[in-house]
Structures are given as structure tokens and as C-alpha cells.
């Protein structure tokens, strides 16, 4: 899932995302917060823990930590479990969205739902 971290960045063109999936997880986490599914501090604490526990020294895996924190949040809030997340991850690995997909909304296999 890593991009080319050595590619030149022109002055004034700070690169935010190296890969489309990074933008998607960023959008999904923000959309979940915007919909009121969790307090931002809850995600922030999980992200801090992920970076402290598993983050690389150079930060190249920053969005992998976002993904891990998001998965932990989804499980903690009852929107899914590890098995469901593994199925979704496998599906997306086998059928990745086109690199040119452009949408304001996050891409999802199924809408998130709270378990009853």
C-alpha cells in the first residue's frame, strides 16, 4: 500500500496522499465523525496509540496507522467485527476501486450500521 516516497514534490505542492486508499480512509473517518458516530477525541487517541505502538520512525506508514485506528474504532463502536473487516479488506484487495474514482463520499462495500 505504500507509494513512491522519493518522487519530487514541487515547491508549493505538498503531497497529502500517496495512494487513493489513503484519501479514502481519511474521508471515511471524517465522514463517520461528521455523521456523529463518534467523538473526534476517540479516534485521535486510537491514532496516537497506533503511531506510538506500530508507527515507523520516518512516518511512511502514517495512513496505515489511520486505517488500523479506524478499524479499531469500527469494532469498538459496534459497526463491524474483525471477521467482517477481513472480508471487506479481502474484497477490496481482489476488486480495487479504479485509481481514477472521484467521489465526495467514502467508498464502501456496505453501509456502516450499528449492531443491535
C-alpha positions as CSV (number, residue, x, y, z in Angstrom):
1,X,0.0,0.0,0.0
2,X,3.0,2.3,0.0
3,X,3.5,5.0,-2.6
4,X,6.7,6.4,-4.1
5,X,8.0,8.5,-1.2
6,X,11.0,9.6,-3.2
7,X,9.1,11.3,-6.0
8,X,9.8,15.0,-6.3
9,X,7.3,17.5,-4.8
10,X,7.4,20.9,-6.4
11,X,7.6,24.0,-4.2
12,X,4.0,24.9,-3.1
13,X,2.7,21.4,-3.9
14,X,2.8,19.5,-0.7
15,X,1.6,15.9,-1.3
16,X,-1.1,14.9,1.1
17,X,-1.8,11.3,-0.1
18,X,0.5,8.9,-2.0
19,X,-2.3,6.4,-2.8
20,X,-6.1,6.7,-3.4
21,X,-6.8,4.4,-0.5
22,X,-5.2,6.9,1.9
23,X,-7.6,9.6,0.7
24,X,-10.5,7.2,1.1
25,X,-9.7,6.2,4.7
26,X,-9.2,9.9,5.6
27,X,-12.6,10.7,4.0
28,X,-14.3,7.8,5.7
29,X,-13.0,8.6,9.2
30,X,-14.1,12.2,8.7
31,X,-17.5,11.2,7.3
32,X,-18.1,9.0,10.3
33,X,-17.3,11.8,12.6
34,X,-19.3,14.3,10.6
35,X,-22.3,12.0,10.9
36,X,-21.9,11.9,14.7
37,X,-20.9,8.3,15.0
38,X,-18.0,9.2,17.4
39,X,-16.3,12.0,19.2
40,X,-13.1,13.1,17.4
41,X,-11.0,12.6,20.5
42,X,-11.9,8.8,20.5
43,X,-10.3,8.4,17.0
44,X,-7.4,10.7,17.9
45,X,-6.5,8.6,21.0
46,X,-6.6,5.4,18.9
47,X,-4.4,7.0,16.2
48,X,-1.9,8.2,18.8
49,X,-1.7,4.7,20.3
50,X,-1.3,3.1,16.8
51,X,1.6,5.5,15.9
52,X,3.3,5.0,19.3
53,X,2.9,1.2,19.2
54,X,3.5,0.5,15.5
55,X,4.4,3.6,13.6
56,X,7.6,3.8,11.6
57,X,10.3,6.4,12.6
58,X,10.0,8.1,9.3
59,X,6.2,8.2,9.2
60,X,5.9,6.4,5.9
61,X,3.1,4.3,7.3
62,X,1.0,7.1,8.7
63,X,-2.1,6.2,6.8
64,X,-1.7,2.5,7.6
65,X,-1.9,3.7,11.2
66,X,-5.1,5.7,10.3
67,X,-6.5,2.5,8.8
68,X,-5.7,0.5,11.9
69,X,-7.2,3.1,14.2
70,X,-10.3,3.3,12.1
71,X,-10.7,-0.5,12.2
72,X,-10.4,-0.4,16.0
73,X,-12.9,2.4,16.2
74,X,-15.4,0.5,13.9
75,X,-15.1,-2.6,16.2
76,X,-15.4,-0.5,19.4
77,X,-18.5,1.3,18.2
78,X,-20.2,-2.0,17.0
79,X,-20.3,-1.1,13.3
80,X,-18.4,-4.4,12.5
81,X,-16.1,-7.0,13.8
82,X,-12.7,-8.4,12.8
83,X,-14.2,-11.1,10.6
84,X,-16.3,-8.6,8.7
85,X,-13.4,-6.2,8.3
86,X,-11.3,-9.1,7.0
87,X,-13.9,-9.9,4.4
88,X,-14.2,-6.3,3.2
89,X,-10.4,-6.0,3.1
90,X,-10.1,-9.2,1.0
91,X,-12.9,-8.0,-1.3
92,X,-11.2,-4.6,-1.9
93,X,-7.8,-6.3,-2.4
94,X,-9.4,-8.6,-5.0
95,X,-11.5,-5.8,-6.6
96,X,-9.8,-2.5,-6.0
97,X,-11.7,0.7,-7.0
98,X,-10.4,2.3,-10.1
99,X,-7.5,4.7,-9.4
100,X,-9.5,7.4,-11.1
101,X,-12.6,7.1,-8.9
102,X,-13.6,10.6,-7.8
103,X,-16.3,11.0,-5.2
104,X,-17.0,13.3,-2.3
105,X,-18.4,10.4,-0.3
106,X,-16.3,7.5,1.0
107,X,-16.4,4.2,-0.9
108,X,-17.9,1.3,1.0
109,X,-18.9,-2.3,0.3
110,X,-21.9,-2.0,2.6
111,X,-23.1,1.0,4.6
112,X,-21.9,1.1,8.2
113,X,-24.5,0.0,10.7
114,X,-24.7,-0.2,14.5
115,X,-25.3,-3.6,15.9
116,X,-28.5,-4.0,17.9
